[in-house]
Amino acid sequence: MAEPVEWRETDGKVRVKSPYSAEFVRLAKQSGGKWDAATRAWVWDMANADLAKRAVLDCYGIDVDDGIAPHLVTVEVDAGVLPEDDGRLLLDGVTLARRYGRDDPVRLASNVVVIEGSFPPYGGSRAHPAVCATEGTWLRMRDVLPSQLACLRANYDAADWRLVTPESERVAALRREHEELVARLERIDAELASLNAESGVES
């Protein structure tokens, strides 16, 4: 997670600072929270502290009373299926990648890397730059919040994203090793065939 969740109780109010999440914004509004632009925090009356705690738990997986660390996961997602707005590639309202100008390179969030494919060197227009992910471009995103994982499960096909686990990483590593071995065997077979042809020996 790019920044921690901060919980403060002062002057009869509860103040919560947290990483941006469209789901948390929804939960905060419906539970009586008000956005304080000056402190960049959501504010509840102390009488609604239980609702604020529930919003933090549901969105970030953090139990304020117990101080339990959030359960964050890593996912891989096809960049081509993600919504784009004003040069930003988004997941649950959070920017994963951004192009500031038409000819500027794409900049990734600190918890995002490209694992397959690439972004073109330019995209969109001068007035409206765009990320323009090429076909087959996949991103790996660590520290995924519970609300973002829920967004993927609810709105995207299983073929467009995957949860990264130790087991899935092992399977991927074995597949890569298998492909390398097959390619190596093909090169060996080709070399043997060439040597046999030169020496007149039948394979």
N, C-alpha and C positions, 0 to 999 in steps of 0.2 A: 504494500500500500504506500502511495507516494507521501502521505502525511498521516499522523495519528488522529484518532478521535479524541477531542478534548471536552471534558464535562466539568462545568463549574456551577456552583450554587451560591449566588450572592444577591443581597438586597431583595429577597423574596422571589428571585427569578432563577430559572435554570437556563444556562447558556451552553450550546453545543457547537463546537467547530469540528468540521469533518471534511474528508474528501468529497468532491461533488458527486452526487448520485441523483438522477431523476426520480428514482424510487423514494429516496429519503426526502426530497422536496415534497413529493406527494403525501408521504406519511406525516411530515411536519405540518403541512397546511391543514390536513384533515383532523389533526389532533390539537389544534389551537396554537401551533407555533407561529411566530412572526419573525421575518427576516430583518436583522439589524445590519444595514450596509456599513455602518461606521465601524463595527467590530467584526464584521463578516462572520456572524454567528446566528444560529436560530435560537429564539428566546421563547420560553414558556413561563407562565405563572407557576409558582411552586405547587399550587393545587393540582396541576396537571403533570407533575414530575413523573408519575407512573406511565403516562402516555408517551412522554419523551423517552423514557427508558425503553419502552416497548418498541418505539420507532428505531432507536439505535440498535437494539437486539435484532429486529427483523431485517434491517438493511445491512448492518455491518457484522452481525454475529457476535457482538460484544455485550456481555452482561455487566452493566454498570455497577451493580451491587457486589458481584463476586469478582469483578476485575478479570474476567476470563478473556484471554487473547482471542481475537477473531480467527476463525478457521478459513484461511485463504487458500485458493487453489490456483493451478496453472492450466490454461486452455490454449488450444491452437484453433484459429478461425480463418476462413477464407475471406480475405479482405474485399473481394468483389461483391460479397453479399451485404456488407455493412453500409448503412446510410451515410451520405456525405452532405455536408452543409457548409457553405462559405469556405471551402478549402480545407475542411476538417472531416476526418473519418471518425465516426462515432460508435460507441457501444453504451447503451443506457445513458446517453447524454454526455458521456465522458470522451474526451478527445484521445484517440489512439495514435493518429498521424495527422500532420498538417503541412500544407504548402502555403507559405505566406505570400508569394508572388508567382506569376505564371512561370518564370524561368528559374525559380528557386528550387533547391532540392527538398524532398520530403523530409520532415523532421519527425522522429518517433518519440512517443512518451517514454519516460525513463524505464518503465517496466515492460516495454514492447520491443521485440526484435523480429526481423524478417527471416523466415526459415526456408521458404521456397519462393521462386519468382523474384520480381523486382518492381520498383516504381519507375515510370519514365522520367527523363531529366526535366521535362516541363509538362504543364497541364493546364487546361482551361484557357482563360483570356486574361489580359492585363487587369480588367475590372473584376473578373471573377475567376481567380485561380482555383484549380481542382487537383485533388490527389491523383485520380485516374489510375487506380491499381490495375496492373495488367492481369490477364487471365492466368490463373494458377498461382497467384501471390498469396501466401499464407503467413500469418503472423502468430507468434507465440507471446502470450500475455501472462505474466506472473502476478501474484497478489490480487487475483480476481475476487471482488466482493460478492457476498451471497446474492445481492440484488442483481448484479451483472450476470451471474450464473443463471439465476432465475429468468432473466431476460433472454438469454441464449436458448434455454430449454423451452420457453413459451413461444418464441418468435422465429426460430431458425431451424431448418431441417438438420437432421442428424448428420447428413453427408457434408454439411457446411462448417461443422466445428467438432472438436473432440476434446475430452478431458484428458490431461496428461497425468498419468500415474506411474509409479515405478514399474508396474507390469507392462504398461503400454510403451514406455521408453525401452524396456528390454526387448519387446517384440519388434519395435522399429529398428533397434540395433542389430538384431538377428536377421531381419529382412535385408538391411544394408549389406551385412556380411555375406548373406546368401547371394545377393546380386553381384557383389565383387568376385565371389568364387566362381559363379557361372561365367562371368565375363573373362576371368582368368583362364578357365577351362577352354573357352572358345578360342582364345588367343593361342593356347598350347596346341589345340587341335589344328588350327590353321598353320602354325609353324611346323608341326609334324608332317602335315600334308605337303607343305612346300619342300621340306627336306627330303621326304620320300620321293617326290616327283623328280627332284634334281638327281637323286642317286639311283632312280629307276626301281626303287623298292615299293611294292604294293602295300598299302596300309591294311 
